Amino acid sequence: MNNGLIFVIAFDMLSAAQSVWLGSLLQGVSVQHSLLVIFSVVALFFMLVTAYHRDPWPAWEARRLMLFIGLNVGTLATWLFLYESLRFVEPAMTAAVLYGVNPLATLVLTLILAGSLRGLTVGRVLVGVATIVSMWLVAHTVLQGNSGMGQQDSKASLYGLLFAVLTGCAMASVNVISKRIYDQGYQLHQLMSMRFFLLIIVFAFYGQGLGESLGQNGWAFLAIALLGNVVPLYCLQKGISLADPAEVSYVLLLTPILVFVFQLFDNRLSLSGYSIIAILVVLFFALIGLKVEQKALRRQ
């Protein structure tokens, strides 16, 4: 295992803990307020790091500007969709869906950007089909009320599942775009300092009542920003810079298992054998997918 994948595993563990905490916190706090405060702190941190290092920036050009615009759009979509999904779906099931969709979305984006289907092997197609089947199993578990959150309104559950799928697609776009930005010569802290502008601007329009949210949850926001975002995002971006995006997307699939372990300490959720089975099925196909990707990369 290369060093990049070790960083991604560290991200898995930290983001799993964050997902469970967020799932509990977001039951009574504005999603917009949470995103605005948490990522303002994250952005400020990486701006200070960038100012401290004073590394030279590659020359700006239209192509590089478009990459950063795409990164900001993908970042906004990733976190908005994730926070919305966590309001309605068990954290482990949200993680299973988004990380299950991520490898398939990464493959599709990679092929589109390459402008060729040459990399579409039989193994990759079969893994893609298996991924879709495993996602159906997760959706069936949630909609039948067999997940850790029990029976819920079907529309709310579908809403949460849809946003989990969209989160996986948005995360795949961020991974692919980030890899291309690194290939242009940018440093990790430079990328991170430029990543959250659109998110902050959009949610600045939802600042009404922010003072009350800060008064009640200020320390929680700060802890999630630093321990749940700064450190794990650094690990993820470091992993992306050292590993292939397809490999990263499959190692990320370890996260649902870790989320399930952490959510055992959340009193809102009950232990569900159905959730365990659905998550294990996703993980099984993830491990097969990782082997297929490694074989495909060796042939290239």
N, C-alpha and C positions, 0 to 999 in steps of 0.2 A: 504493500500500500504506500503510495507516495505522500509527501508532506501535505499536499493540497487537500487530500481526502481526510487527513487527520484534523485539519482545521474545520472542514465541513461537519465532521462528527461532533466537534466541540459546539458548533452552531446548533446542531440537532438538539443537544442536551439543554442548552440555555434557552432556545426558542420554545422547547416543549414546556419548560417551567413557566415561561411567559404566557403561553397560550392558555394554560389552566387559570393563571391569575387574572388574565384579561377576561376570560369567560365569566368569571365571578364578578369582576369589577364593572363590566359593561352592562350588567343587569340594572344598574341604577344611575349610570353616568352617561352623559351625552357622548356619542361616538366622535362628533366633530370636535368637542372640547378635548377629548383624550388625544386625538390625532394632532391637533394644533399644539398643545403643550408638550407632549412627548417628543415630537419631531422637531420642534423649535430648539429644545435642549440638545437633541442629537446633532442637528445642523450646526449649532453654535460650537459644540465640542470639536467637530471635525474642521470647522473654519479656524479655530484656535490652533489645532494641530498643524494645519497647512501653513498658517502664518509663522508658526515656530520653526518648521523645517525649511521654509523659503526655497523649496526646490523649483527649478525653472519649469515654466509651463511650455508644452509644445505649441508651435505657432497655430493660431486659430484659423480655421478655414470652414467653408460652408458644410463640408461633409462631417467634420468633427462637431460642429454646432448642432447638426441634426441628430447625431448620436446622443448628445446630452439632452436634447429636447425629448427624444424617445425614452431616455432613461428616466426623466422626470415624470413623463406620462405613465410609464410602467410602474414607477414607484408609487405614485398617487393611487393607481388602480389596485395594486397589490394590497396596500394597507387598508384602503377603504373597503374593499371587498372582504378582506379577512375579518376586520372588526365587525362588519355587518353579519357575516356568517356565524361568528362566535356568539352572537346574541340569541340565536335560534337553534343551534346544533351543538351536540356534545363535542368538546374540544378535540378528543381523539378521532372522532368521525370526520370533523372538518379537516383535520390534518391528513387523515387517510385519503380523502377525496382530492385535496389540493396537491398533495405530494404524489398521488397516483396519476393525476392528470399531467403533472409537470413534465415527466420524461417524454410523453407522447407529444405534448405541445412543443418541447424543445426540439425533438426530431423534425417535426413539421416546419418549424421556423428555420432550422438549419438547412433543410432541403430547399426551402423557398429562397433563402439568401444565397445559397450555392447555385440556384438556377438549374439544378439537375436532379434527376431521380436516381442517379448512379449509386448513391449510398443507401437506397431503399432495398435492403436485403430481405430474404424470406424470414429470417429470424426476427428482424425488427418488426415486420408486419405481424407476425404471430404474437410477439410481445405486446404490440399495440392493441390487438384484439383482446388478449388476456386482460390487459389493463382496463379496457372498457367493461368487460364482464365483471371484474372485481369492483369497479365503481357502481355497477348495478346492484351488487350484493350490499354494498354500504348504503345506498339509497333505500333499498328495500328494508333494511334493518331499521333505519331512522323512521321511515314513513309508516311502518307497522307498529311503532311505539316500543321497539325492543332494544333501543339504545339506552345509555345510562341516564338520559333525561326523561325516559318513559314516554307515555302518549302525549302528543302535542297536536295543535292545530295543523292540519295537513298543508295548508297554504304557507304557514310560517316555516314549516320544515322544508318545503320545496324551495322557498325563498332562500333559506340558509344554505341548502345544498347547491343551488344555482350559483350563489356567490362564492362558495368553496371552489367550484369548477372554474369560475372566472379568475379567482385568486391564483390557481395553478397556472393558468394561461398567462396571466400578467407576470408571475414570477419567472416563467420560462423566458419571456421577452427581456426581462431585466438581466437574467443570467447571460443570455446571448449577446445583448448590447454591451454589458459590462466587459465581457471578454474582448470585444472589438475595441473598446476604449483603451483597455490595457495594451492591446497590440499597437495602438497609436502612440504609446510612450508615456501615458499618464500614470502617476503614482496612486496607490490605493486611497490615501487621505485626500488627494485632489479630487478623485471621483466622488468620494463620500461628501465632501464639502459642497459639491455642485448638484447633489441628487435630490434635495428636498424642497427646492424653491417653489415649484408649482404646488406641492401639497400644502405648504404653509400659506401661500397666497390664497388658495381656494378656501381653506378653512378659517382664514382670518375674517371672512364674511359671516361666520357663524359664532362670533365672539360674545354675543349677548348672554349674560349669566355666567361668563367665564370665571369671574371673581368668586362666586359661590362654589363652583366646581373645584377651584384651586384651594379654597379654604377647607373643603371636606376631604379632598384626595390629593393634595399637593405632594406629600411625601411618597405616596404610591406612584404618582406620575413620574417623579424624579427617579425612583428606584427602577421602574420599568424602562425609562429612557436610558439609564446607564447600564444596568445589569441585563435588561431584556432586549436592548437594541444596540447600544454602542459596542459592547464587547462581542455579542454574537454576530452583528453585522460585519465587524472587523474580521472575525473568523471566516465568515462566509465569503466575503470579498477576497480575502487572502487565499482561500481555497479555490475560488474561481480563477484567480490569477495564475495558479500553479497547476490546475487540472483541467481536463476537457469538460465543457458544459454538460455533455451527455452523462459522463461519469458522476459529475456533481449532482445532477438531477436524480440519479438512482440512489446515491448515498443519502440524499435528503429523505428518502422514503423510510429511513429508520425512525424518523421523528414521531409518527403515530404511535409506535410502541412506547416510546419514552413519554409522550403526552398521556397515554393511558395509565402509566405507572404514577405520574405526578397527580393525575386527577383522582386517584384513590384517596387523596387527602382533602378533596373538595366535598363538603357536606351536601352540596346541591345535587350531586350525582350518585347514582347507585351502581353497584358492580353488575355489569351485564355480560353474560357469556356470549350473547349474540355479537356484541361489539368486539369481543376478543377474537371470535372466529373471522369476522369481516376484516379486521385489521391484519390478522395473520395471513389471510388469503392475499391481501394487497402486498404484504411484505414478501411472501413467497414469489409472486410474480416479479417483484422488484429485484430480488436476488438473481432470478433468471435473466431479467433485463440487463443487469449490470454485467453478467457474464457475456451476453450477446454483444453489448457495446464494446467491451474490452477486446473481444475477438474481431469485431468490425474495425476497430481502431488499429489493431496490429496488422490488418490487411492493407490499410491505406498507406 
